[in-house]
């Protein structure tokens, strides 16, 4: 089992996570696909499911920060900011609702 398979297993049962004040909407494929991320758990799932071929620093930081938030080690706003940085690093357009 690799790291990302372990991460997927860890996410099972992390359903009850407080929603962010406003979702982050990712604009994928030139705005033909919109994905709304409402909380830390959804952010972690998106990151794990969409790992780039060569993960950058912001991506790796976002994964670790999201998991730290899920464990209550950091607040969800810090995870939100890390997720935004990872999206920016990956060139994903975002909109805040």
C-alpha positions, 0 to 999 in steps of 0.5 A, a space after each residue: 500500500 502506498 502513501 496515497 492509498 493509506 491516506 484514502 483509508 484514513 479519510 474514511 470516517 472523517 465525514 463530520 467536519 465543519 463547513 468553511 464560511 464560504 466554499 472554494 469553487 475550482 474551475 477545471 477544464 476551462 470552466 466546463 467543470 466546477 467543483 465546490 470544496 466546502 470543508 477540510 475533508 473535501 479538500 483532503 479528498 480532492 488533493 489525494 484524488 488529484 495528485 499531480 505527477 510531480 507534487 510541488 511544495 504547496 501541494 505537499 504542504 496542503 496535504 499535511 495541513 489538511 490532515 493536521 486539521 482533520 486531527 485537530 492539530 491546526 485550525 481549518 482556516 490554515 488548511 483552507 489557505 494551504 489548499 488555496 496555495 496548492 490550487 494556485 501552484 497547480 494553475 487551477 482557477 478558483 472562485 470564492 463564493 
